[in-house]
Amino acid sequence: MSSVDELLQIEPTSASRWKENEYAVYRYSPNKTMESEGKSPGAGFSLSLVGSSIPPDREHLVREQVATKMSQGSLYHGSGQVTTLDPELFPSPSQAYYCLIDTRQSGLTREESPGDGDVSKQFLLCFVSIGRQGLDLFRTELDSYTAELKPFLQELPSDNGFSGSRLEAEIKQWFSKNVSYLTRVIKLCHDQLPLLLHTAVNSHVEVTGENSETARDLRQFLEACSLANLMQFGNSEVSHLTAFPFLI
């Protein structure tokens, strides 16, 4: 088994309880009493489930932990956070990325938004990686991806209607599109990888082609490896490639 395959494996004892990559979508309502599930004392907001791949008997564990983290710090629209999940409740290591998305019309306050009624137009997207860590290295990709999901969120009716929606079909691909692309590009380029890295760091590259998935993968890879992006990590952080040296 290769190092890449090992990265994608979870512990056998956990496989019967969890899938590797889960997701959950919540309606976020500020300044309301938390519902019984996912309650976080003093949080001042509620999270009501819209749809999830996590079994109901375990979804509340994710909701509670994410709600607790949200109540302890600042949360900005479109800027996701990554938290490590309690190893006593989840296969270790496990992480969750969560991001607040506002689908209201730009420039309108909550009171001015037409037709809102009592239904919140703000959503919390949560992506869970079970038995693995490193989601913090893909925050840029995940932030861009959650922004792309805004039109799908706007389509949801007030009664949620998640099952069978375009959002459900798309969000299932979150890990493949935003993390696994790295493996696909490395396998695709192979011997040409040093040249691709050199190009990414030293020049601007426009990716074109008929295969939309491959083009997206290459654009994300070049962006991740660009000099401007790497400089954002600073001396105390590591890049995608230094974090996974066995992939090269």
C-alpha positions as CSV (number, residue, x, y, z in Angstrom):
1,M,0.0,0.0,0.0
2,S,1.4,3.4,-1.0
3,S,1.7,6.4,1.3
4,V,-1.2,8.1,-0.5
5,D,-3.4,5.0,0.1
6,E,-2.4,5.0,3.7
7,L,-3.4,8.6,4.0
8,L,-6.9,7.8,2.8
9,Q,-7.4,5.0,5.2
10,I,-9.2,5.2,8.5
11,E,-8.8,2.9,11.5
12,P,-10.7,-0.4,11.0
13,T,-12.5,0.0,14.3
14,S,-13.8,3.4,13.1
15,A,-14.8,2.4,9.6
16,S,-18.0,0.7,10.8
17,R,-19.1,3.9,12.6
18,W,-17.8,6.7,10.4
19,K,-17.2,7.5,6.8
20,E,-13.9,9.2,6.0
21,N,-15.4,12.5,4.8
22,E,-18.6,13.8,6.2
23,Y,-20.6,17.1,5.8
24,A,-23.4,19.0,7.4
25,V,-25.4,22.1,6.4
26,Y,-27.1,24.2,9.1
27,R,-29.3,27.3,9.0
28,Y,-27.6,29.8,11.3
29,S,-29.9,32.1,13.3
30,P,-28.2,34.7,15.5
31,N,-29.5,36.1,18.8
32,K,-31.9,33.1,19.4
33,T,-31.9,30.5,22.0
34,M,-30.0,27.4,21.0
35,E,-32.1,24.4,20.2
36,S,-31.9,21.3,22.4
37,E,-29.5,19.6,19.9
38,G,-26.2,21.3,19.5
39,K,-26.8,23.5,22.5
40,S,-23.9,25.8,23.5
41,P,-24.5,27.8,26.7
42,G,-24.5,31.6,26.0
43,A,-23.8,31.2,22.3
44,G,-26.5,33.5,21.2
45,F,-27.3,31.7,18.0
46,S,-29.0,28.5,16.9
47,L,-28.0,25.9,14.3
48,S,-30.9,24.0,12.7
49,L,-30.0,21.0,10.5
50,V,-30.7,21.3,6.8
51,G,-28.9,18.2,5.5
52,S,-26.0,15.9,6.5
53,S,-24.2,12.8,5.5
54,I,-23.5,12.1,9.2
55,P,-25.9,9.6,10.9
56,P,-28.3,11.3,13.2
57,D,-27.1,9.6,16.3
58,R,-23.6,11.2,15.8
59,E,-24.4,14.4,13.9
60,H,-25.3,16.1,17.2
61,L,-21.7,15.4,18.5
62,V,-20.3,17.4,15.6
63,R,-22.9,20.2,16.0
64,E,-22.1,20.5,19.7
65,Q,-18.4,20.8,19.2
66,V,-18.6,23.2,16.4
67,A,-21.2,25.4,18.2
68,T,-18.9,25.5,21.3
69,K,-15.9,26.6,19.2
70,M,-18.1,29.3,17.5
71,S,-19.2,30.7,20.8
72,Q,-15.6,31.0,22.0
73,G,-14.3,33.1,19.2
74,S,-15.0,35.4,16.3
75,L,-16.6,34.1,13.1
76,Y,-16.6,36.0,9.8
77,H,-18.7,35.4,6.8
78,G,-16.8,33.5,4.1
79,S,-13.8,32.8,6.2
80,G,-13.7,29.3,7.5
81,Q,-12.1,27.9,10.7
82,V,-10.7,24.4,11.4
83,T,-11.0,22.7,14.7
84,T,-9.7,19.4,16.0
85,L,-12.5,17.1,17.3
86,D,-12.5,15.6,20.7
87,P,-10.5,12.3,20.5
88,E,-12.7,10.8,23.2
89,L,-15.7,11.0,20.9
90,F,-14.1,10.8,17.4
91,P,-11.5,8.6,15.8
92,S,-8.2,10.3,16.3
93,P,-7.1,12.5,14.6
94,S,-10.3,14.1,13.2
95,Q,-10.9,17.7,12.2
96,A,-13.9,19.9,11.1
97,Y,-13.8,22.9,8.9
98,Y,-16.8,25.2,9.3
99,C,-17.7,28.4,7.4
100,L,-20.6,30.9,7.7
101,I,-22.2,31.9,4.4
102,D,-24.7,34.8,4.1
103,T,-27.0,34.4,1.1
104,R,-29.0,37.7,1.8
105,Q,-28.9,40.4,-0.8
106,S,-25.7,42.5,-0.6
107,G,-26.1,45.7,1.3
108,L,-29.3,44.8,3.1
109,T,-29.5,44.3,6.9
110,R,-31.4,41.3,8.3
111,E,-34.4,43.5,9.0
112,E,-34.4,44.9,5.4
113,S,-34.1,41.6,3.6
114,P,-37.4,41.0,1.7
115,G,-39.4,37.9,2.2
116,D,-37.2,36.4,4.9
117,G,-40.0,35.8,7.4
118,D,-38.6,33.7,10.3
119,V,-36.3,31.7,8.0
120,S,-32.7,32.6,8.3
121,K,-30.7,33.2,5.1
122,Q,-27.4,32.4,6.7
123,F,-25.9,29.0,6.6
124,L,-23.1,27.2,8.3
125,L,-21.3,24.6,6.2
126,C,-19.3,22.0,8.0
127,F,-16.9,19.5,6.5
128,V,-15.5,16.7,8.7
129,S,-12.4,14.6,8.0
130,I,-12.5,11.4,10.1
131,G,-9.3,9.8,11.2
132,R,-7.1,12.3,9.4
133,Q,-5.7,15.8,9.9
134,G,-4.4,18.6,7.7
135,L,-7.7,20.4,6.7
136,D,-6.1,23.6,8.0
137,L,-3.7,23.5,5.1
138,F,-6.6,23.6,2.6
139,R,-8.5,26.5,4.1
140,T,-8.0,28.7,1.0
141,E,-9.5,26.0,-1.3
142,L,-12.4,25.4,1.1
143,D,-13.1,29.1,1.5
144,S,-13.4,29.4,-2.2
145,Y,-15.5,26.3,-2.5
146,T,-18.0,27.4,0.1
147,A,-18.4,30.7,-1.7
148,E,-19.2,28.8,-4.9
149,L,-22.0,27.0,-3.0
150,K,-23.8,30.2,-2.3
151,P,-26.2,30.0,-5.4
152,F,-27.1,26.4,-4.4
153,L,-27.9,27.6,-0.9
154,Q,-30.1,30.4,-2.2
155,E,-32.1,27.8,-4.1
156,L,-33.1,26.0,-1.0
157,P,-36.8,26.5,-0.1
158,S,-37.8,27.7,3.4
159,D,-38.7,24.1,4.4
160,N,-35.1,23.2,3.5
161,G,-35.7,20.7,0.7
162,F,-32.1,19.4,0.9
163,S,-32.8,15.9,-0.4
164,G,-32.4,15.7,-4.2
165,S,-31.2,19.3,-4.4
166,R,-28.3,20.6,-6.5
167,L,-26.6,21.4,-3.2
168,E,-26.7,17.8,-2.0
169,A,-25.3,16.6,-5.3
170,E,-22.4,19.1,-5.2
171,I,-21.4,19.1,-1.6
172,K,-20.8,15.3,-1.6
173,Q,-17.7,16.1,-3.7
174,W,-16.1,18.6,-1.2
175,F,-13.1,16.4,-0.3
176,S,-12.4,15.2,-3.9
177,K,-12.5,18.8,-5.3
178,N,-10.6,20.6,-2.5
179,V,-8.1,18.0,-1.1
180,S,-7.7,15.1,-3.4
181,Y,-6.9,17.3,-6.3
182,L,-3.4,17.4,-5.0
183,T,-2.9,13.7,-5.4
184,R,-4.5,13.8,-8.9
185,V,-2.1,16.5,-10.1
186,I,1.0,14.8,-8.7
187,K,0.0,11.5,-10.4
188,L,-0.9,13.3,-13.7
189,C,2.4,15.4,-13.9
190,H,4.7,12.9,-12.3
191,D,8.1,13.5,-14.0
192,Q,7.0,17.0,-15.0
193,L,6.2,18.1,-11.4
194,P,9.5,20.0,-10.8
195,L,8.8,22.1,-13.9
196,L,5.2,22.7,-12.8
197,L,6.4,23.8,-9.4
198,H,9.0,26.1,-10.9
199,T,6.4,27.7,-13.2
200,A,3.9,28.1,-10.3
201,V,6.4,30.0,-8.2
202,N,8.0,32.2,-10.9
203,S,5.2,33.1,-13.4
204,H,1.5,33.4,-14.0
205,V,0.0,30.4,-15.9
206,E,-3.4,30.3,-17.6
207,V,-4.9,26.8,-17.6
208,T,-7.1,25.9,-20.6
209,G,-8.5,22.5,-21.7
210,E,-11.6,20.5,-22.4
211,N,-11.4,18.4,-19.3
212,S,-12.9,20.7,-16.7
213,E,-11.9,18.6,-13.7
214,T,-8.3,18.5,-14.7
215,A,-8.3,22.2,-15.5
216,R,-9.7,22.9,-12.0
217,D,-7.2,20.6,-10.4
218,L,-4.3,22.4,-12.1
219,R,-5.5,25.9,-11.3
220,Q,-5.9,24.9,-7.6
221,F,-2.4,23.4,-7.6
222,L,-0.8,26.4,-9.3
223,E,-2.5,28.7,-6.8
224,A,-1.5,26.7,-3.8
225,C,2.1,26.7,-5.0
226,S,2.3,30.3,-6.1
227,L,4.9,32.4,-4.3
228,A,2.3,34.9,-3.1
229,N,0.2,32.1,-1.5
230,L,3.2,30.4,0.1
231,M,4.4,33.7,1.7
232,Q,1.1,33.9,3.6
233,F,2.1,30.9,5.7
234,G,5.0,32.7,7.3
235,N,7.9,31.0,9.0
236,S,5.7,29.1,11.5
237,E,3.5,27.4,9.0
238,V,4.0,24.8,6.3
239,S,2.8,24.5,2.7
240,H,0.7,21.7,1.2
241,L,3.7,20.0,-0.3
242,T,6.0,20.3,2.8
243,A,3.2,18.9,4.8
244,F,2.8,15.8,2.6
245,P,6.4,15.2,1.3
246,F,5.6,11.6,0.6
247,L,3.2,12.6,-2.2
248,I,6.1,13.8,-4.4
